[in-house]
Amino acid sequence: MSDPHSWNAWPDDRDWTPVQRVRGLSTLMVGWQSVSGSAGEAEFAGRLRDLLGEIPYFRDNPGDLVLLESHGDPMTYNLVAIVRGSGSRALAMAGHYDTASLANYHDLVPLACDPDALHEALLDDLAARPLSEQEAHALDDLRSGDFLPGRGLLDMKCGIAAGIAVLERFAATPDRQGNLILFASPDEERESRGMRALREALPALMQERGLTIEAAINLDATSDQGDGALGRAVYEGTIGKALPFAFVLGQSSHAAYPFEGISAQLIGAEILRAIEGNAALSDTGPGDVSPPPICLEARDLREGYEVTTPERFWLSFNWLYHSGSAADRLDKFRAEVEAALGRATERFGTQAAAFARASGARPGAAMAAPRVMTLAELKAQALPGPEASAAFLTYQASLSAVDNPLVLSRLLTEWLAEAAHLTGPLVVIGFAGLNYPPSRIDPEDPRAAELSAAIRAACAGMAPGEALCHRPHFQGISDMSFLGQPRQQGAEAVADNTPAARLIDRPGPDALSFPAVNIGPWGREFHQRLERVHMPYAFGTLPGVLARVAGTFLRDAPER
């Protein structure tokens, strides 16, 4: 077992050993339960402000701790903590404090936010029963003393803790150059409402304080099932996410006369077969290969039992990408859906003809030509004037309590289909959730070049077992999609094809633009019962790297 208090975090400054401070901050904040949408999430920013207010710098400068309203009832807040030095140049660090649900801890829910007690309980549980290979791996990790469990510890309160330690270190530095900022935001796990609200408030706040954010470091966690070689990473951008949907309208028929219509379920099944895990749909653009789309939801929309074929079927997909835009994904999605619709109707027509020959029955009338339309096309048909548009807005407002974006998008699309009097076979396509655009630092941007140089300097000379690797895109959906990213390619096409107004990102015209990378902790199985963080890196190495990056970036400011 390794000694978690012996790791030397910052070889260039032997008197700074942040391990115990970062560990203590991490476990303290995990104890502040802050599941997305809970009262704890709403309380967290105020508790964090009070904690940071105990730091000598903030006792002397309480105005440099700022709470900014985000969303919700009760209201949630972004916390902005600023440690000022000389000049206007600033580097920001960013993390989110909301967490996934505690439910998958089952009998250990009462211990989910108590890392040390949970550690002992998991050891007892795993040692007492037969284990899967994954569970055996977790048991070895927990026995090693290098890993600590807890809801939100890995994702991502230990990242915030590392940022706090670096902020404290910077505040204690005499004659400090530049300015260091920490953001702590709610709602990353759902719709990044915290970061998007912060983005809208930052221009005025930075202007008021006379600061210019030149670059940012996101502190989110990554997973590594190996020795950490891939988890100790600098991500130069983030993957994007689109949520395309297919709302299928068939033609109902009695089970005894199946060829008098066509099942929406049959069409939906062909769409699912065409898209689910289709490697040909993986984004293979420059620098990376993103996973193929996968289905999040596929369901018949009937509520009760009927001896008829389904008239309506709904599918939604998660599609990760790192190049191009969500609008490009929708074009590809349309091509796949059109082909699948054609195959389904053609094959069903062939079966109808074969059945007619075998039974001697007269073939039914030919069905209408199958077609695909976008949500934008549907809205143009369903909302011909102000009265219809007002009715749609009223219906949308009545769904304000619907938290699931897939359900909300489906209900709105169904309403539009009813208003347009659509009949099948037809498929409506659009986006069923917030689009998360990809990002990548631009090597031509001098600020990005300076940040990259500071990272290289910070990592120089690290031992092979501690060194960081450079990876192109952070693979988890994160606030990086909105951190310093004011505009997204194809934004209008995304907006036109998204049913729910609250799922459309509309950055203000003055939103700040700056390069952002991700340097955060690593561990295993976040959001799961065995979520655990690698302590030597998260509590020791990571804050040391962040401190060196910040010091170099702010100290070596060029004349521009």
Secondary structure, 3 states (H helix, E strand, C coil): CCCCCCCCCCCCCCCCCCHHHHHHHHHHHHCCCCECCCHHHHHHHHHHHHHHCCCHHHHHCHHHEEEEECCCCCCCEEEEEEECCEEEEEEEEEEECCECCCHHHHHHHHHCCCHHHHHHHHHHHHHCCCCCHHHHHHHHHHHHCCEEECCCHHHHHHHHHHHHHHHHHHHCCCCCEEEEEEEEECCCCCCCHHHHHHHHHHHHHHHHHCCEEEEEEECCCEECCCCCCCCCEEECEECEEECEEEEEECECCECCCHHHCECHHHHHHHHHHHHCCCHHHCCCCCCCCCCCCEEEEEEECCCCCCCECCCEEEEEEEEEECCCCHHHHHHHHHHHHHHHHHHHHHHHHHHHHHHHHHHCCCCCCCCCCCEEEEHHHHHHHHCCCHHHHHHHHHHHHHCCCCCCHHHHHHHHHHHHHHHCCCCCCEEEEEECCCCECCEECCCCCHHHHHHHHHHHHHHCCCCCCCCCEEECCECCCCHHHCCCCCCCCCHHHHHHCCCCHHHCCCCCCCCCCCCEEECCCEEECCCCCCCEEEHHHHHHHHHHHHHHHHHHHHHCCCCC
